[in-house]
Amino acid sequence: MSHVQLDIATLDDLPQIVAIYNSTIAGRMVTADLEPVSVDSRLPWFHAHNAERRPLWVVREQGAVIAWISLSDFYGRPAYNGTAEVSIYLAESCRGRGMGSRLLQQVLDIAPQYGVENLLGFVFGHNLPSLALFQRHGFAQWAHFPCVAVLDGVHRDLIIFGKALA
């Protein structure tokens, strides 16, 4: 499986990162946001990432951001510093082509360099492609929260996948 070039995201990338994120909202499969978010509203999230500990990476193709993947703090307390949540978002043009799998494998390979001992993925129970992605990469279901989200009047489950890296 070929690697892709991961670059640390810059503030100039944020509009494209937000556009990719917003492109997933209507499908009601990936995010619990129900309306598009603004670039300004994502500034605190962007600044919560840092290249030393919790990176936000982008993948570029011909200068445009086509995917992003990030490590985020889990639960925000020091005892959980060895656990991170991984998020993967792909532009519509690269979905279904194995890009998510390549990105997840790369982050699995390098996550220990960022102090990550446990990696988590938060996935809606009806998001079959993402459920399969995490299972293919050796993640196990660590938690199941039934009916915790409501998307267009439909109650949805949240599955938390986990994988110990250390």
N, C-alpha and C positions, 0 to 999 in steps of 0.2 A: 504494500500500500504506500503510495507516494506521499511525501510530506508536502505541506503547503507552507508558504512563507507567512509567519505570524509577525506582525509589527505591533509595537505598543501604540495604542490609539492616542491621537492628539486631539486637542479641543477642536481643531479644524475638521476632524472626522465625525464629530458629534451629530451634525445634521444628517449625515448618511446613516449613522448608527440608528438614530431615531426613526428615519424613514424605513429602514428594514424592520425595526421593531413594530412600527405602526402598520406595516403591510401584513402582519400576522393577526392583528386584532379582529378583523372581520370574520376570519375563519373559526374563531372561538375554540381553537385547539391548543394554543400555545401560552397565552397570557390571560390573566384575570382582568386586565384593563378592558373596559368596554367601549371607550372612546379614544381616539388618537391623543397622544401626549405631545407636549411641546418641547422644543429643544431646551428652553429655559427651565422647564420643570424637571428635566433630567440632569441639570448641572450638579446638584448635590450628589446624585448617584455616580456621575462621572468622576467627581473629585474624591469619592470614597475609594476609588481604585488607585493603585500605585504600582509602579513597575517592580518594586522591591518585594512586595508581599501579596498583593491582590491585583494582579494585572488585568487589564482590559486590552485584548488583542483584536486587531482587524486583519482581514485578508483583502488584498487589493487585486483587481484585474484591470489592466490598462488604466491605472490611476484611480479607479472607483472602488469604494468599499463594497464587497459582495457578501461578506460574512463577518460576524464578530463572535467572540467567545470570551467569557470572563470568569474570574474567580471572585467570589464575594464572601464576606464574613458570614458565619452562621451564628445567629442568636446574640451577637454583640457583647459577649462576656469573655473575659480573658481565659477562663478554663476551656473555652471552645476554640482557641486560636489554631489548633491543629486540624480543625474541620472547616471545609470551605464548600460553598455551593457553586456548581458550574452551570453557566447559562450559555446556550448556543442559539444563534439566530442567523438565518440564511436569507439572502435575497431570493426572490421567487425564481430567478433564472438559474439558480444552482441547487434548488431543492430536488431531492430524489436522485441525485447523481453521486452519492457517497461522500459528499463534502462534510456533512455532519460527523460521519464516522471517522474520517481522517482527522478532523479537528479534535474530536474527543480523544482519540488515541494519542495525539501529540500532547495534549494537556495531561493525560494520564502519565505519560512518560516524563514530563518535566515538573509536574505539580510538587513532588517532594522537595525540589529546589526552593520552593516558596513556603516551606514549612508545613505543607499539607500532608496529614497522615490519613485523613478520611475525606473522601469526595462525595458530595450529595448532589442528586438531581431531583428537582421538583417537577412532576409531570402529571397532567390531568389524566384520569383513568380512561378517558375515551380517545386519547391521543396515541393510537396504536403505533404509528411510525416511531415516535419518540420512546415509547415503552420498549419496543423491539431494539432500538438503538442502544439503550442502556443495558438491556439484557445481553446483547451480543458482546458487549465490552466487559462482561463479568460483574455487573452491578446486581445486587439483590434487593428485593423489596424490604426496606427497613421500617416503613410505616404506611398505613392506609387510613386516610381520613375520609370517611364516606359523606357525601352530600355537603361538603363545606363551601362550595362555590355555587353561585346561581348565574348561569349564562343564558340570557334570553328566556327566563322562566324555567329553565331546566337545571335541576340540581346535579352537580358534577362532583366526582371524587378527586382527591389529590393523593397521588402515590409519591412517596419519597424513596428514591433509590439510593443506596449507599455502597461504597466500596472502600475497604481498608487498603491503604497503599503502603503502610509501614509494617 
